[in-house]
């Protein structure tokens, strides 16, 4: 029974991206037939127990998805979350996308050094970013960009109105150098 729970955990961790049957075979060290049996068992469990989730197959990918009959509740959650301010992590992901669009989730992860899948889902739910197609990179990952709602939320007409990061970084460097000159050099003079 623990393999069934492990499969459910894998599906949860993969979120919107889902997981391929071959990946499940490799991770759980099972044959194709054993994985198919496990998947069918999990599908039956979701149907019998009466949960808010179900297991679906899209092409070669399995995903946990919510049941459509509860969409009204899910919409209320999204509406509540839209009223909350964005977290620092969400703003960080949003800035990375805005300054680098179009960009894949993996590219965002590389810049942040941490997974951004959850934040990207939140930003999509708030309609601040959207998918605009797929990259030509291996696996053909989704490309993301900001939306008109993003522009409206930040009071700008286009991305050219975003602050210039290079100037800000240079300005910070100059400030740091001034600090060193003003305080560290003075301490050195006192020692002499």
RAQUIBEL-V388309 format. One record per pair of residues at least 12 apart in sequence whose ideal C-beta (glycine too) atoms are under 7 Angstrom apart, sorted by sequence separation. I is the first residue (numbers start at 0). J is the second residue. If there is no record, write none. Layout:
BEGIN
I,J / I,J
END
This chain:
BEGIN
42,54 / 52,64 / 95,107 / 104,116 / 130,142 / 41,54 / 52,65 / 53,66 / 130,143 / 131,144 / 145,158 / 9,23 / 20,34 / 51,65 / 52,66 / 51,66 / 92,107 / 95,110 / 104,119 / 128,143 / 129,144 / 38,54 / 95,111 / 128,144 / 6,23 / 9,26 / 128,145 / 129,146 / 51,69 / 127,145 / 128,146 / 127,146 / 91,111 / 126,146 / 6,27 / 127,148 / 128,149 / 5,27 / 126,148 / 127,149 / 38,61 / 92,115 / 119,143 / 2,27 / 127,152 / 92,118 / 92,119 / 89,118 / 93,122 / 88,118 / 92,122 / 101,131 / 6,37 / 103,134 / 89,121 / 96,128 / 89,122 / 103,136 / 3,37 / 7,41 / 93,127 / 2,37 / 6,41 / 93,128 / 105,140 / 104,140 / 3,40 / 103,140 / 104,141 / 3,41 / 103,141 / 20,59 / 103,142 / 17,57 / 19,59 / 102,142 / 19,60 / 20,61 / 101,142 / 102,143 / 18,60 / 101,143 / 17,60 / 18,61 / 100,143 / 101,144 / 10,54 / 17,61 / 80,124 / 81,125 / 100,144 / 17,62 / 100,145 / 77,124 / 96,143 / 96,144 / 97,145 / 96,145 / 10,61 / 10,62 / 11,63 / 10,63 / 97,158 / 98,161 / 97,161 / 98,164 / 16,116 / 14,116 / 15,120 / 14,120
END
